[in-house]
Amino acid sequence: MVAVSRMKVCASADIGEGGPGVRFAIDRSGKPVQAFAVRFRGKVYGYVNSCRHVPIELDWNHGEFFDTSKLYLICSTHGALYEPDTGLCVGGPCRGKRLEALGLEESEGQVWLSEARSE
């Protein structure tokens, strides 16, 4: 049977348009994995915080995921550029790969992570 778990990530107001993201941890097979949420064009997006070129966290300072144009997420180590709304790498050594997307939703002034899990 598959159940959906729901976890509060943060208040919606904590994530500004093109501004710093919110980092949070998710569980993957009993181990904590870093993730993040950002706002782009009014919508919140979430990804596992790992570059697709080499598994290293993207943010250059805690929560800083956007490049200077505020149009792309950027890997601080390799300069890979990712579309914030799709996670697609459009520049750099991992071109064509995607960040691992997470199911985020906003309701009641909060950002929630919803994930399916087997029971």
N, C-alpha and C positions, 0 to 999 in steps of 0.2 A: 504494500500500500504506500502511496506517496502522500505526504503531508506538506503543507507550506508553513514555514516558520517565519515570524515577523519580528524584526529587531529595530528598536529606535536608534537612529544614527545621530541626529541632532535636531535642533530647531531649524525650521526653514530660514529664518532670519540670519542664521549663522553662516549661510553661504550666499555671498554677494555675486552679482553678475561679473564674470571674468576676474574675480578676486581670488583670494586664498581659498583653497579647498579645505575640507574637513577630513582628517585622517581617522580611521577606525580599524579595528581588528575583526576579522571573520574567522570562523573555524573551518579548517579543511582537514578532514580525517584526524580530528583530535589535536591539530596543531594550529596555533594562531598565525594568520597571514595578514599582512598589512593591506589596507584598501583605502580608497579615497572617494570623496564626492565633490563635484564642482557644478557651478551653474553656467550654462551657455545658452544664449538667446532665450532666456526665461525658464529653461527647463533644467532639472537636476539630473546629472549623469554620474554613475559610479563604476569604478574599475578596480581590479586588483592592482596594487602599486608595484608593478614589475615591468620593466622594459622588455620588449619582445626580442631584442638583440642579445642582451646579456641580462640575466635576472637580477637587476639592481633597481632600487627605488628611484622613481622619476624625479621627485621634488628636490630642487637645489637648496632651498631653505624649507623648514618645516611648513608644509601646506602650500608652497609656491609651485604650481604645476603649469601655469600659462606662460607662453613666451611674451616678449614685450608688446607684440601686436594684440594680444588677448584673443587671437584667432586659433591658436593651436596649443595643445599640451606638449611640453618638451621634456625630453630626458636630459637631466643635468649632466650626465656623464658622456653621452655620445651625440647629443644634439638631435636625436630622432624627433620628428614632429608627428603628432597624432591629431586627428580630427576629434574635437571634444564630444561631438554628438554620435560618432560611430566607433571611435577607438581605432580607426584605420590609420596605419603609419603611411604618411604621404611624403616623407623625406627622411633620409638617413639610412643606416645599415639594415634596417628591418622593413624597408618599404614593402607594402602589400600585406603585412601581417597585422593583426589586431590585438589591442589590449583585451584582457578578459573582462567582459562587461558584467555588471551586477544589476539585479532588478531593484531599482529604487523607485519609490513613489512618494508623493507629498499628500498629506491629508491632516486636517486639524492643526495646521501650523507646524507640523513635524515632518521630517524626512525619515522614511522607513525602508529597511532592506527586507525584501521578501525572497525567500529561497525555498525551492522544493527539496525535500529530503525523503529518503526511503525509511519506512518503519518496519 
